[in-house]
Amino acid sequence: MKPQSTIIVPSTLVLLLSFQLIAAAADTHESFLQCLSLHSENSTSISKVIYTHYNSSYSSVLELTLQNLRFSTPATPKPLVIITPIHVSHIQAAIKCSQKYGMQIRVRSGGHDYEGLSFRTSYNSPFVIIDMINLSSISIDVENKTAWVQVGATLGQLYYRIAEKSPNLAFPAGSCPSVGTGGHISGGGWGILLRKYGLAADNIIDAHMIDVQGRFLDRKSMGEDLFWAIRGGGGASFGVIVAWKIKLVDVPSTVTVFTVRRPWDQIATKLVHRWQHVAHKLPEDLFIMVFLRSLSSGTEGNRTMEAIFQSLFLGGEAAPLMQRDPDCGGKKTVMKRAGFNQS
Ligand SMILES: Cc1cc2nc3c(=O)[nH]c(=O)nc-3n(C[C@H](O)[C@H](O)[C@H](O)COP(=O)(O)OP(=O)(O)OC[C@H]3O[C@@H](n4cnc5c(N)ncnc54)[C@H](O)[C@@H]3O)c2cc1C
């Protein structure tokens, strides 16, 4: 067997190399920041929305919409720079400079990504977060039943602004108010108006985005293929979405909501079974969904289940409708047969 050769490296040389690496990283970092100023329309304004480890507010900006605390650990890779654009040119500068200096980009709107993909990488490469939090304007056109919403706005903010303008308009999307319109709509987005109006992505009529070459695109200039892809295919696969033009839908000013909770017993089993057969046959104005969840019961650490039925009816009185069975020509009662009337 060939003897292995051993190279002895003096510790001073290791130290010297480490200093050189740190100096090179600092140089790149500095050049990257200069590049951002150079490529944005107003270099003063971009300097106000750049956060690096040297800023005291770096951690609070990073954690502000980091919604999944599993990824808020010291071991989670941290971005070299966070940019919170207030102008489209800031996004364009971030894209151009990241390419030039070999940085990955993460785009964050509401920060609700289940895998934390909007604020971390699974590689060891340096990365930048473009956090859209400052681009959150919403303008509603009641007459034409449309609105422009920038992606930094959350679903809750959008619903609030629509309700301020009209009690008879709504947007069909998810129920969690802090979910961002950027990630939600580009991934599809379902909610309690789904049966009548489809997904959030079905109700998009235009979009503004920046592509990988830094071009500002709208529906016409991006073309129908890309417009189709960003409504369900995940925005970050294609660029940075800046704003959506959405179609508002009609709703009555009075709606009915109710929640029925059942502990997991034979009646609950029957209810869930029955729900699977009738829920999709009910009139479109009535939406009933069911959550099955496990709970700890008692001090023994035992677990049990419960079924939670949540419902929205687009009208004032749901009870007469609930007493008709769509499977039986509307004669027998859905609720009674399945046990909704048992307390
Ligand atoms: C508590 C909770 C409740 C939820 N409720 C519902 C629900 O009722 N209905 C439903 O359909 N879904 C629901 N979801 C799923 C949610 O819609 C998705 O996780 C969605 O992607 C979150 O969007 P975000 O902007 O908040 O997240 P982010 O973490 O900011 O982004 C999610 C993904 O989209 C990308 N992205 C974000 N903004 C942009 C942008 N401007 N341009 C390009 N790419 C972008 C990110 O890079 C990331 O890959 C829920 C999630 C949670 C955690």
PDBQT file of the ligand as one rigid body, heavy atoms in Angstrom, charges set to zero:
ROOT
HETATM    1  C1  LIG A 401     -51.828  29.802   8.808  1.00  0.00    +0.000 C 
HETATM    2  C2  LIG A 401     -51.971  29.529   7.330  1.00  0.00    +0.000 A 
HETATM    3  C3  LIG A 401     -53.243  29.569   6.764  1.00  0.00    +0.000 A 
HETATM    4  C4  LIG A 401     -53.407  29.341   5.395  1.00  0.00    +0.000 A 
HETATM    5  N1  LIG A 401     -54.651  29.384   4.853  1.00  0.00    +0.000 NA
HETATM    6  C5  LIG A 401     -54.823  29.128   3.541  1.00  0.00    +0.000 A 
HETATM    7  C6  LIG A 401     -56.128  29.144   2.942  1.00  0.00    +0.000 A 
HETATM    8  O1  LIG A 401     -57.144  29.405   3.607  1.00  0.00    +0.000 OA
HETATM    9  N2  LIG A 401     -56.210  28.880   1.608  1.00  0.00    +0.000 N 
HETATM   10  C7  LIG A 401     -55.100  28.605   0.844  1.00  0.00    +0.000 A 
HETATM   11  O2  LIG A 401     -55.247  28.390  -0.365  1.00  0.00    +0.000 OA
HETATM   12  N3  LIG A 401     -53.855  28.581   1.384  1.00  0.00    +0.000 NA
HETATM   13  C8  LIG A 401     -53.703  28.828   2.695  1.00  0.00    +0.000 A 
HETATM   14  N4  LIG A 401     -52.435  28.794   3.236  1.00  0.00    +0.000 N 
HETATM   15  C9  LIG A 401     -51.291  28.539   2.354  1.00  0.00    +0.000 C 
HETATM   16  C10 LIG A 401     -50.772  29.883   1.793  1.00  0.00    +0.000 C 
HETATM   17  O3  LIG A 401     -51.681  30.364   0.831  1.00  0.00    +0.000 OA
HETATM   18  C11 LIG A 401     -49.402  29.652   1.131  1.00  0.00    +0.000 C 
HETATM   19  O4  LIG A 401     -48.485  29.206   2.102  1.00  0.00    +0.000 OA
HETATM   20  C12 LIG A 401     -48.894  30.899   0.458  1.00  0.00    +0.000 C 
HETATM   21  O5  LIG A 401     -47.831  30.568  -0.418  1.00  0.00    +0.000 OA
HETATM   22  C13 LIG A 401     -48.420  31.953   1.449  1.00  0.00    +0.000 C 
HETATM   23  O6  LIG A 401     -48.168  33.158   0.789  1.00  0.00    +0.000 OA
HETATM   24  P1  LIG A 401     -47.330  34.289   1.533  1.00  0.00    +0.000 P 
HETATM   25  O7  LIG A 401     -47.133  35.420   0.580  1.00  0.00    +0.000 OA
HETATM   26  O8  LIG A 401     -47.920  34.576   2.869  1.00  0.00    +0.000 OA
HETATM   27  O9  LIG A 401     -45.967  33.512   1.824  1.00  0.00    +0.000 OA
HETATM   28  P2  LIG A 401     -44.445  33.733   1.447  1.00  0.00    +0.000 P 
HETATM   29  O10 LIG A 401     -43.716  32.869   2.420  1.00  0.00    +0.000 OA
HETATM   30  O11 LIG A 401     -44.075  35.169   1.407  1.00  0.00    +0.000 OA
HETATM   31  O12 LIG A 401     -44.342  33.162  -0.029  1.00  0.00    +0.000 OA
HETATM   32  C14 LIG A 401     -44.740  31.853  -0.360  1.00  0.00    +0.000 C 
HETATM   33  C15 LIG A 401     -44.080  31.427  -1.675  1.00  0.00    +0.000 C 
HETATM   34  O13 LIG A 401     -44.425  32.341  -2.713  1.00  0.00    +0.000 OA
HETATM   35  C16 LIG A 401     -43.255  33.032  -3.215  1.00  0.00    +0.000 C 
HETATM   36  N5  LIG A 401     -43.602  34.447  -3.339  1.00  0.00    +0.000 N 
HETATM   37  C17 LIG A 401     -44.090  35.264  -2.365  1.00  0.00    +0.000 A 
HETATM   38  N6  LIG A 401     -44.288  36.485  -2.852  1.00  0.00    +0.000 NA
HETATM   39  C18 LIG A 401     -43.912  36.467  -4.143  1.00  0.00    +0.000 A 
HETATM   40  C19 LIG A 401     -43.851  37.455  -5.172  1.00  0.00    +0.000 A 
HETATM   41  N7  LIG A 401     -44.232  38.709  -4.929  1.00  0.00    +0.000 N 
HETATM   42  N8  LIG A 401     -43.403  37.095  -6.380  1.00  0.00    +0.000 NA
HETATM   43  C20 LIG A 401     -42.995  35.826  -6.619  1.00  0.00    +0.000 A 
HETATM   44  N9  LIG A 401     -43.017  34.847  -5.695  1.00  0.00    +0.000 NA
HETATM   45  C21 LIG A 401     -43.463  35.167  -4.469  1.00  0.00    +0.000 A 
HETATM   46  C22 LIG A 401     -42.189  32.827  -2.135  1.00  0.00    +0.000 C 
HETATM   47  O14 LIG A 401     -40.891  32.936  -2.658  1.00  0.00    +0.000 OA
HETATM   48  C23 LIG A 401     -42.532  31.449  -1.620  1.00  0.00    +0.000 C 
HETATM   49  O15 LIG A 401     -42.027  30.469  -2.489  1.00  0.00    +0.000 OA
HETATM   50  C24 LIG A 401     -52.259  29.036   4.592  1.00  0.00    +0.000 A 
HETATM   51  C25 LIG A 401     -50.985  28.984   5.170  1.00  0.00    +0.000 A 
HETATM   52  C26 LIG A 401     -50.841  29.224   6.525  1.00  0.00    +0.000 A 
HETATM   53  C27 LIG A 401     -49.465  29.145   7.127  1.00  0.00    +0.000 C 
ENDROOT
TORSDOF 0
